[in-house]
Amino acid sequence: MRSIESLDSCRPIRALLIKGADSSLCDNKSKTPLDYVNELSTGHIQDEAKSLLEQHRTFKSVIKGLPPVKKVSKNRMTLMVYYILFFLMYNIKLTTIYPRMTVNFILMACCIDLLALFLHILLTCRDPGYI
């Protein structure tokens, strides 16, 4: 707990909770993480750490913009919807914007679009992340 005071951040606690740490476990001195948080001298760090350890994340945390404590599971459906929307927008661009452009600009725009699509596919295949 001393490190969160020196860092002036609760990121270590949040990282442990995301990885699945149990905040109700006791150490050799029969102290829980909440007991150590109560010993902190920095008020705002103490309040934030308490809220991380005591509360389960609810819809309010999403509204406030706080990061979730629970890791988000991967969802391939989101990626499929992204590609469908990408191709839909590309077709709209192809039928409405490209006819008004010169050949050189069309070729340049097509190359940039295809490069962006290729890099996106490459990165998502390598590490899809938590989409």
C-alpha positions in Angstrom: 0.0 0.0 0.0 2.9 2.3 0.5 3.7 2.2 -3.2 0.3 3.7 -4.1 1.1 6.7 -1.9 4.5 7.2 -3.5 2.9 6.8 -7.0 0.0 9.0 -6.0 -2.2 6.6 -8.0 -4.4 3.5 -7.4 -3.3 1.8 -10.6 -1.5 -1.1 -8.8 -4.8 -1.9 -6.9 -6.8 -1.6 -10.1 -4.4 -3.8 -12.0 -4.5 -6.5 -9.3 -8.3 -6.5 -9.3 -8.5 -6.7 -13.0 -6.2 -9.8 -12.9 -8.6 -11.4 -10.5 -7.1 -10.6 -7.0 -9.4 -11.3 -4.1 -9.8 -8.2 -2.0 -11.2 -10.1 1.0 -8.1 -12.3 1.6 -6.0 -11.8 4.8 -2.2 -11.8 5.2 -0.1 -13.3 8.0 -1.1 -10.5 10.3 -4.8 -11.1 9.6 -5.2 -7.8 7.8 -7.2 -7.3 4.6 -6.2 -4.9 1.9 -8.9 -2.6 3.2 -7.2 -2.5 6.6 -4.0 -1.3 4.9 -5.9 1.3 3.0 -7.3 2.7 6.2 -3.7 3.3 7.4 -2.9 5.5 4.4 -2.2 9.2 5.1 -3.2 10.6 1.7 -6.9 11.3 1.7 -7.8 11.2 -1.9 -5.8 8.0 -2.5 -7.4 6.4 0.5 -10.9 7.3 -0.8 -10.2 6.0 -4.3 -8.6 2.8 -3.0 -11.5 2.2 -0.6 -14.0 2.6 -3.4 -12.1 0.1 -5.6 -11.9 -2.5 -2.8 -15.4 -2.1 -1.3 -17.7 -1.6 -4.3 -18.5 -3.7 -7.2 -18.4 -1.8 -10.4 -21.9 -0.8 -11.5 -23.5 1.1 -14.3 -22.7 4.3 -12.4 -19.0 3.7 -13.0 -19.6 3.5 -16.7 -21.4 6.8 -16.7 -18.7 8.5 -14.7 -16.1 7.2 -17.1 -14.2 5.1 -14.6 -12.4 2.0 -16.0 -14.0 -1.3 -15.1 -12.5 -3.5 -12.4 -13.5 -6.6 -14.3 -11.7 -7.6 -17.5 -13.9 -7.4 -20.6 -14.2 -10.7 -22.5 -13.3 -10.8 -26.2 -16.2 -10.6 -28.6 -15.7 -11.5 -32.3 -19.1 -10.3 -33.2 -18.0 -6.7 -32.7 -15.1 -7.2 -35.1 -17.5 -8.6 -37.7 -19.8 -5.6 -37.3 -16.8 -3.3 -37.7 -15.8 -4.9 -41.0 -19.4 -4.8 -42.3 -19.6 -1.1 -41.5 -16.2 -0.6 -43.1 -17.2 -2.1 -46.4 -20.6 -0.4 -46.3 -18.9 3.0 -45.9 -16.3 2.1 -48.5 -19.1 1.3 -51.0 -20.9 4.6 -50.2 -17.6 6.4 -50.8 -17.0 4.5 -54.0 -20.4 5.3 -55.4 -20.8 9.0 -54.2 -17.4 10.6 -53.6 -15.0 8.8 -56.0 -16.9 9.7 -59.2 -16.2 13.4 -58.5 -12.5 12.9 -58.0 -9.7 12.8 -60.5 -8.0 9.4 -61.3 -4.9 10.2 -59.3 -6.8 11.1 -56.2 -9.0 8.0 -56.5 -5.9 5.7 -56.8 -4.3 7.4 -53.8 -7.5 7.2 -51.7 -8.0 3.5 -52.6 -4.3 2.7 -51.7 -4.7 4.4 -48.3 -8.0 2.7 -47.6 -6.6 -0.7 -48.5 -3.5 -0.1 -46.4 -5.6 0.8 -43.4 -7.8 -2.3 -43.9 -4.7 -4.5 -44.3 -3.0 -3.1 -41.1 -6.2 -3.4 -39.2 -6.7 -7.1 -40.2 -3.0 -7.8 -39.5 -3.2 -6.3 -36.0 -6.5 -7.8 -35.0 -5.3 -11.3 -36.1 -2.1 -10.9 -34.1 -3.8 -9.6 -31.0 -7.6 -8.9 -31.1 -7.5 -7.3 -27.7 -10.6 -6.9 -25.7 -13.1 -5.7 -28.3 
